[in-house]
Amino acid sequence: MTHGKAIATVSGRTIAETDEYEVVEGNIYFPPSSVKMEMMTKTDHITHCPWKGAASYYTINLDKTEFKNAAWYYPEPFEKAKNIKDHVAFCEYQLFFL
C-alpha cells in the first residue's frame, strides 16, 4: 500500500480521493470505498492481462457527459494481483497526485 494523497478528477470534479492506494505498472488503483460509485456505471467491456486477470470497466457519468470505459478494476484477479481486487484505476489524464 502506498501512502500520500491521490485524487482522480474528470472535468474538474473529484471522482476518487484517498491517502492510501496501490500502484501497479504505473497505474494508481483506488480502494473502492474512495471512489464516488454514484458517478460510475459498469460496462460489458473486458480486457485481459496475463498476470492480473480479466479487467472489467466503468463508464464515468458526469451530468450528461459519459466517459466510456474510462475506469477499470479486477473483480477476480490472479494471485499475484490480489492486492488490487476491486480497486479502481482511471485513465491517467484524469489523475492528480499531491
ROVOMI-118347 format. One record per residue: residue in one letter; x, y, z of N, C-alpha, C in turn. Coordinates in steps of 0.05 Angstrom, whole numbers, padded with zeros to 5 digits, always signed. Layout:
<atoms>
aXYZXYZXYZ;...
</atoms>
This chain:
<atoms>
m+00017-00024+00000+00000+00000+00000+00018+00025+00000;t+00012+00043-00018+00027+00068-00020+00011+00090-00004;h+00026+00107+00009+00014+00129+00024+00020+00156+00011;g+00001+00174+00012+00003+00200+00000-00024+00206-00013;k-00030+00231-00017-00056+00238-00028-00057+00233-00058;a-00078+00219-00067-00083+00215-00095-00112+00223-00101;i-00116+00238-00122-00143+00247-00129-00147+00243-00159;a-00170+00232-00166-00178+00228-00193-00200+00248-00199;t-00196+00265-00220-00216+00284-00228-00223+00282-00257;v-00247+00289-00264-00256+00290-00291-00271+00316-00294;s-00263+00332-00314-00276+00358-00318-00278+00375-00293;g-00256+00374-00277-00255+00389-00252-00270+00378-00229;r-00283+00355-00232-00298+00343-00210-00283+00319-00199;t-00281+00318-00173-00268+00295-00160-00286+00271-00161;i-00274+00249-00171-00289+00223-00172-00277+00202-00153;a-00252+00208-00144-00240+00190-00124-00218+00206-00109;e-00215+00199-00083-00195+00212-00067-00187+00194-00045;t-00161+00191-00041-00151+00173-00020-00123+00181-00010;d-00116+00171+00013-00089+00174+00024-00073+00148+00022;e-00087+00126+00015-00074+00100+00012-00084+00087-00014;y-00065+00077-00030-00073+00065-00056-00051+00046-00064;e-00057+00031-00085-00037+00012-00096-00027+00023-00122;v-00002+00019-00128+00010+00026-00154+00019+00001-00168;v+00008-00003-00192+00015-00027-00208+00020-00018-00236;e+00043-00023-00247+00050-00016-00274+00045+00014-00280;g+00051+00031-00260+00047+00059-00264+00019+00069-00261;n+00000+00051-00256-00028+00059-00252-00034+00061-00222;i-00050+00081-00214-00059+00083-00187-00086+00068-00185;y-00087+00050-00165-00112+00035-00160-00124+00045-00134;f-00147+00058-00136-00161+00069-00113-00177+00048-00099;p-00177+00047-00072-00195+00029-00058-00224+00036-00066;p-00241+00016-00068-00269+00021-00076-00283+00041-00058;s-00277+00041-00032-00290+00060-00014-00283+00089-00019;s-00262+00094-00035-00253+00122-00040-00264+00132-00067;v-00279+00116-00081-00290+00123-00107-00319+00131-00105;k-00327+00152-00118-00355+00160-00118-00370+00143-00138;m-00379+00120-00128-00391+00100-00145-00417+00109-00158;e-00430+00129-00147-00455+00140-00159-00449+00153-00186;m-00423+00158-00191-00415+00170-00217-00406+00149-00237;m-00407+00123-00229-00397+00102-00246-00419+00083-00254;t-00417+00073-00279-00435+00052-00289-00418+00030-00301;k-00424+00005-00292-00409-00018-00303-00416-00021-00332;t-00396-00030-00348-00400-00035-00376-00394-00065-00381;d-00399-00073-00406-00393-00101-00414-00364-00104-00423;h-00349-00082-00425-00322-00083-00435-00304-00099-00416;i-00288-00117-00427-00269-00133-00412-00242-00134-00427;t-00220-00132-00413-00194-00137-00425-00180-00157-00407;h-00158-00168-00418-00144-00189-00403-00115-00183-00400;c-00104-00187-00376-00076-00183-00371-00065-00211-00363;p-00042-00219-00374-00033-00246-00369-00025-00251-00340;w-00020-00231-00324-00013-00236-00296-00033-00225-00276;k-00051-00206-00284-00071-00195-00266-00098-00208-00270;g-00104-00217-00294-00130-00229-00300-00148-00212-00317;a-00174-00215-00314-00194-00201-00330-00202-00175-00316;a-00199-00153-00331-00207-00127-00321-00235-00120-00331;s-00252-00111-00313-00278-00101-00320-00277-00070-00320;y-00296-00058-00333-00295-00029-00337-00320-00014-00328;y-00315+00012-00322-00337+00030-00315-00337+00053-00335;t-00360+00064-00340-00363+00089-00354-00368+00110-00332;i-00354+00133-00334-00358+00154-00315-00379+00173-00325;n-00399+00178-00308-00422+00195-00316-00421+00222-00301;l-00419+00243-00317-00419+00270-00305-00442+00285-00319;d-00463+00288-00304-00487+00301-00315-00495+00287-00341;k-00492+00301-00364-00500+00289-00389-00476+00280-00406;t-00452+00280-00394-00428+00272-00408-00419+00244-00397;e-00413+00226-00416-00403+00200-00409-00374+00196-00418;f-00358+00185-00401-00330+00178-00408-00330+00147-00408;k-00334+00136-00432-00338+00107-00435-00312+00092-00429;n-00316+00071-00412-00294+00053-00405-00269+00068-00395;a-00273+00089-00380-00251+00106-00370-00239+00097-00344;a-00251+00076-00332-00241+00066-00307-00243+00035-00308;w-00225+00022-00294-00225-00008-00294-00218-00019-00267;y-00225-00044-00263-00219-00058-00238-00217-00088-00244;y-00206-00102-00225-00203-00131-00227-00221-00145-00206;p-00244-00155-00213-00262-00167-00194-00252-00194-00183;e-00236-00208-00200-00225-00234-00191-00196-00236-00202;p-00178-00221-00191-00151-00221-00201-00136-00247-00195;f-00116-00252-00211-00098-00275-00206-00083-00270-00179;e-00071-00291-00169-00058-00290-00143-00038-00266-00140;k-00022-00261-00160-00001-00240-00158-00014-00212-00157;a-00039-00209-00163-00052-00183-00163-00075-00181-00143;k-00075-00199-00124-00096-00199-00103-00098-00172-00089;n-00076-00157-00087-00076-00132-00072-00093-00110-00086;i-00100-00114-00112-00117-00094-00125-00145-00103-00130;k-00153-00125-00118-00181-00135-00121-00201-00112-00117;d-00217-00107-00136-00239-00087-00136-00229-00058-00134;h-00203-00054-00133-00192-00026-00133-00197-00015-00161;v-00201+00011-00163-00208+00024-00188-00185+00041-00198;a-00178+00037-00223-00158+00054-00237-00172+00071-00258;f-00160+00094-00264-00172+00113-00283-00152+00119-00305;c-00162+00127-00328-00145+00136-00350-00127+00158-00338;e-00101+00157-00343-00082+00174-00329-00086+00204-00333;y-00098+00212-00355-00101+00241-00359-00121+00253-00340;q-00134+00236-00324-00154+00246-00305-00143+00247-00276;l-00118+00241-00271-00108+00238-00244-00090+00262-00236;f-00092+00267-00210-00075+00287-00197-00064+00275-00171;f-00039+00280-00165-00027+00270-00141-00015+00293-00125;l-00020+00292-00099-00009+00314-00081+00011+00302-00062;
</atoms>
